[in-house]
Amino acid sequence: MKYLLTDGRITWVNNMARKPRIHYSGALYHVMVRGNNGEKVLLEEIHKRKYLDVLAFYKEKLYFILYAFCIMDNHAHLLLEVDEVPLSQIMQRIQLVYTQWFNRKYDRTGHVFQQRYKALLCDKENYLMQLIKYIHNNPVKANLDGGIDYKWSSHAYYTGKKTGNIVDRREALGFFSENRARAIKQYLQFMEQEEGEIIYQDIQDIDEDESENQVVNRGDIKPAREINIDEIIEKFCAYEHVTVSELTKKSKTQKVSDVRKAIVLLSEKYCNISNTLLAKKLNLSPSMISKIKSGESKGVFLNDVILKWEQINNQA
């Protein structure tokens, strides 16, 4: 089922029977949670701060990536990328902990949020920046104080006015430039441009207390047998007589550089890993990972290194 987001509205592109919920490492979701019956359960500053604290806690505990957020009075937008822990388990914990806190604070019982939150599976390669723009522009459309500089969105993290680890902005800013000041300047120019349309891959309304999860194999995406990225790194280091520490030191040695690039290219064929997580493994920037995959960053011995891997791996 595909949906189109344009002019701030979500409309159907086509209608199909509901698919099983998809989970894979690197899946990007636009999540929208709303107060039960439209109640303003995030109205006060203390509410918004608490929700952010809970979000930050589980971000570190469950290892998901948060690209953007915007917390309004009766709803919130999150743009997050999952790793091993499925979205349903992440949201279950976040919503439950905030609900328990809210109910204790006001001596009440029952649901705080709508039982079903909306989770839209996104095409990261084509729409990451458009999604960030859409989320950051929500206060502008709602005529809230501060407009684009609304206090409770992640926009200030992108401009450098706020710091901290809750928002993962490096990869997104890296689309503009490796130079931080230039990237921020170009990001601000991008925010002033007209919003483009966004086509989501799928849409799900998920129960707040739902905990079961169905994992869908990405056989259509990964044609070869899947290999753990750590196994690829270890084998490459052994074959090429390079240590893991040398591999991650950003050595300027051509051989080491080509081994890194070969690992990146083969990860597309053999691994189920996002650019961001791969960048962390190899101590590279996400934008460099993208350049290597696109062929912009070439190597002298790259083809020979890949050929050697393929020959040895096929014999294993």
N, C-alpha and C positions, 0 to 999 in steps of 0.2 A: 504494500500500500504506500503510495507516495503522496506527499502534501507539499503545497507551494505556499511560501510565506512572502507576501508582498503588501506594501502599504500597512504593515503592522497586523495583517489578518492572515489566518491560516485557512486555505481552501483546498478542496480535494483536487488532485490531478487525475487519479483513477481510483476505483474502489474494488478491492479484492477481499476474499475471506481472510480473517485475521490470522497472521502467521505466528508461529511460536516466537517467544521473546528471544532475541539474539544477544549472545554474550561472547566477546572475544577480547583478548588483550589489545588495547589500542582503540577500542570503540569509543567514539565521541558522542555525547548526549547533550541535548538542550533540555533541561529539566525545569518544569514549572510546578510549583506547589502553591496551594491557595488555602486560606483560612476556611474552616468549616462554615457552610452557609454564607460565605462572603465576609465573615467576621474579620475585623482588623486585629489579628492576633500578633502582628508585628508592628503595632502602632508606635509605641514609645521607643526612645533611644535604648533603654535597657533591654527591650525585646530584641531589637536588631543586633545589639552587641552580643547578647547571649547566643543568638542563632549563629553568628559568625564564629564565636568561641567554639561551639559544638562542631561546626563545619571544619574549623582548623584542627580540632582534636582528631576527628576521624580521617581527615586528609593525611595526617602523619601516621595514624594507626593502620589504615587500610590501603595506603599507597595509591591514591588516585591523584590525577592532575586537575587543577582548577584553573581554567583560562579566564573566566569572567563570572561576575555575580552582580545582581542588583536586587536589593531587599526593599520592597515597597511596604505599604501599611497592611495590606491584606493578602499579598502574594510575593513570591520571590522567583527570580530566574537564576539558574546555575548552568554553566557550560563546563562540563567535566569529561575527562578521559579516564577510563577504567583500566586496571591492569588485571591481576588475577581475581580480585574480589568483584562479583557481579554488582551491577547498579542497584538491584533490588535490595541486596544486603546492606549496601552503603546507605541508601535512603531510609531503610527501615530503622537503622540505628540513629541517624540524624533526627528523623521525625519523632521517634520514640523518646529520645532523651530530652528534646525541647518540649514535647508534650508533657512529660512528667514534671519538668521544671515549671512550666506555665501553670499547670493544674495545682501544684503545691503552692505556688506563689499566690494564687487567687482562690484557694480552697474550693476547687471545683473538680468535676470528673468528666469523662467523656472525651470525644475527639476534639482536637484543636485544629487540625488540618482536614481538608476533604479526604475521604478515604482513598481516593484515587488521584495520584499525581500524574502529570503528563510527561512522558519521556520520548523525545524525538531523536532517532538515530541519524547522525549527520555525516555528510561527506566532508571530511576534514581538509583534504587537499584543495577542494574548490571553494569551501564556504566558511573556513575558520574565521577569517577576518570579518566577513559580512555578519556572522553570528555575534561576534564581539561588538561590532558597531550597533547591531540591533538591540542587544542587551543594554549597552551603555546609553542608548538614546531613549530608553523607556521613560526616565524622569523628564526628558524634554517634551515628549508627547503628552505626558500627564501634567505638564505645567507645574512641576514641583520646584520648590526653592533650590536654587543652585543650578538648575538646568543640567547641562552636561557635566557640571562639577558637583552634582548631587553627592552628598556625603556618604551614602550607603551603597555605592556601586564601586566596581574595581577600576573605573576610569582613572582615578588618581594614582593608582599603582603604575599605570602605563605612562603617565606623564612625569613620574618621579616625585610627586608631591607626597606620596605615602610609600613607606618601605615595609618589608616583612616577607615572610615565606608563604603566606596564604595564597597568593596569586602567582601562577607560573606564566610570566609574561615574556620570558626570554625568546622562546620560539616564535611567538607572534611578532614581536618587534624585529626579530631577525629576518622576517620577510621584507622589511624595508631597508635595513642596513645593519652591518656588524658594528658600526659606530653608534654608541648609545644616544648621543645628542642628536645625530642626524636621524636615527630611527624614530625618536620621540617627535621630532619636527614633522617627519613624513606621516607618522601616525595621526597627528593632529590635523594635518591636511586631509588625510583619508576620512577622518570623522566628519569633516565638513562636506564631503561629497554626498550625492544622493544615494540612498540605500538601494542596493540591487536586490533582485529576487533570490530566494533561497528555496531549493527543493530538498526536502527531507527524504531519507531512504525509507523510513518506516515511522509509525507513531503507535505508542502504547499508553493506555491508561492503566496504571498498576496500583493494586491495592496497597494501602499504607502498611498493613500488617502481613503482606505476602512475603514469604521467605523462600519458597521453592524456586529453582531456577533451571532453565533448560539451556544447555550449551549447544550451539550449532557449529559443526565443523565447517571450516572455510575451504572446503575442497575446491571450490570454484576459483579461489584466490591463490592458494598455494598448491601448485601442480605437483611438486615433489614431496617426498616424505618429509615430515617436519623434524627438524633437529634443533635442540636447545642451543641458544646463542653462545652459552658458556662452553659447550662442546666444540662449536666451530672455532671459537677463540683459542681454546687449549690446543686443538689439533693444528691450527695455523702456526701457533707459536712453536710447536714441536717440529713441524715440517720445515719451517723457515729459520729455525734456531734463533728465535726471538723470545725474550721473556715478556710476561704480561705487563710488568712495570715499564719496560721499554715501549711497549705498544701504546700505553696510556700516557706517556710523558710528552706527547706532541713533538716527538723527535723529527728533525728535518732530514734525517737519513732517507734516501729515496726508497730503499727496500722496505723499511718500516712503514713509511707512508703508503706504499702500494699494498702492503699486507692489510692495513686498516681499510683501505678503499675496497679491497677484495672482500673483506668480511662484510662491509656494508652492502655490496652488490649481491653477495650470496645470501645475505639475511632475507632479501626480498623473495628468494626462491625457496629457502628452506625453513625460515623462521616466522613465527607469529609474534612480531614485536613492533612497537611503534617507533617512529623516528626519535621521539623524546627519550625513551628508555634506552634505545641503542646509542644515542649521543652520550648518555651518562655512562654506559658501559665502556665506551671508547674514549671518553674525555674529549669529545668534539662538540661543536655547536650544532643544534638541530638544523640550522640553515646549511651548514657544511654537509650534513647527511643528505639533505635534499639535493645539493649540487652534485654530489657523487652519484646519486641514483639517477639524476637527469643527464649525466654525462658531461656536465660542465667542468668538473674537476677530473682530469685524466692522469694516468700514471705511465711511467716508462716500462716497468716490468709487469704491469697489471694483468694483461692477458695471459702471460706465462704463469703467474701466480694462481689465477683462477683455473686455468687448464690443469695445472698440477693437482689442485684440490679436487676437481671433478674426477680425474683419473684415479686418484687414491680412494676417494669416497665411493666411487662406483664399484671398486674392487672389494670394499669392506663388507 
